Amino acid sequence: MSILKEFKEFAVKGNAIDLAVGVIIGAAFGKIVSSLVADVIMPPLGLLIGGLDFSSFALTLKEGTDGKPGVLLTYGKFIQAVFDFSIIAFVIFMLVKGINRLKRKEEAAVHKLTPDQELLTEIRDLLKNK
């Protein structure tokens, strides 16, 4: 089988396409959550703790000289990334929890027997016990 044919079979399989769609939507969702954290959540949080902006927190390791920039340890950006991750993880957890709840309801509905099926099951069980 040629490599081109194998690649075509791989690329048009549902799993590869689903994965690509998931990655694209995930990237867009990440931007939305990052904006939510940076633009909506962090300003009031910064105001509550005295007007501080986390993204500007930095520790100067070496001052800049002769027009060269200094060396900064920008731990505020790390704090921002931790908040982003925490919110994204929570949202994904809630999404998966909701999907699992829907699946359980769907499975319960599928496994529910009609009255006729229940009666036949009882008759079968009685016949087995004889």
N, C-alpha and C positions, 0 to 999 in steps of 0.2 A: 504494500500500500504506500502511495506516495505521501511525502510529508505534507504537501498542500492539501490532499484529501483528508488526512488525519486532522490537520488544523481546522479545516472547514467543519468536520464532524464535531470537534471539540467546541468551536466557537458558536455553533448554532444549537448546541444542547441547552436545555432549559437551565441547568445549574450554572453554567458560565454566564448566561445572560442575567439570571437572577442575581448572581454575585456582582456583576457590573452595575446593575441598577441599585443594589444595596450600597455599594461603595459611593456612587454618585449622590444618592439621597443622604447617606451618612455624612458626607462632606458638607452638603448644604445644611443639614441639621446641625452639624457642629458649628457652622458660622452663625446660625440663628441663636444657639445656646451661648456662644461666646459673646454675641452682642447683648443678649439678655443679662449675662453676668456683668459685663463691663459697663453697659450703659444704663441698666435698670437697677440691678441689685447692689453693685459696689458703691455708687455715689451715696445712697442713703446710709449704707453701712459705714462708709468713710465719715459721713456727717455725724453719725452716732458716736464714733470714737474720736471726735475732735477735728473733723474736716480733713482727715488724712486720705491720700490717694495711694492705694497699695502699689499700683504699677510704677510709682516714682520712687519707691523705697530702694535704696542702693547703698552699698558700702564702698567707699573709695579705697582701692588697694594701692593705687599709685596716681599721684597728681599729674595732670597733663603739663608738658613743658615744650617750649619752642613751637607752639602751634600744633603739637601732637595731642591727640585726645588722651585723657586719663584712662586708667584701667578700673572698671567698675564691676562690682559683684551685685547684679541687679536681682536681689532676692524678692523684691516686690512682684516682679513678673512671674516668679515661681509660685508665690502665694496666689496670684491671679489664676495661674494654670491649675493649681490644686482646687480652687473654687469651681473653675470650669469643669474639671473632671468630675468633681463630686455631684454637681448638678446634672451633668450628662448621664452619669451612672445611675442617679436616682430616677431620672426620666425614663431611661431604658428599662430599669427594674420595674417601674410602674406599668410600662407598655407591655413587657413580657408577662407580668402578673395578670393584666387584663386579658391578654390573648389566651393565657392558660385557663382563666376562668371561663372564657367563651368556649374553649375546646372541651372543658369538663361538662358544661351545659349541653353542648352538642352531642358528646358521647353518651350522656345520660338519656337524652332524647332518642338516640339511635337504639339504645339497649332497652328501652321501655317496651314492654309487651302489650299488645292489644288484649282486650278481654277474651277474645277467642283463643289467642295464643296462651294466655294464662290458664284457661280452662283445659286446653289440650296438655299443657305442662303438668297440671294436677292429675289428669287422667293417666298420663305416662308414668308419673311417680307412683300412683296407686298400683298400677299394673306391675311395676318393678318390685314393689314390696310384697306382692302375692307369692 
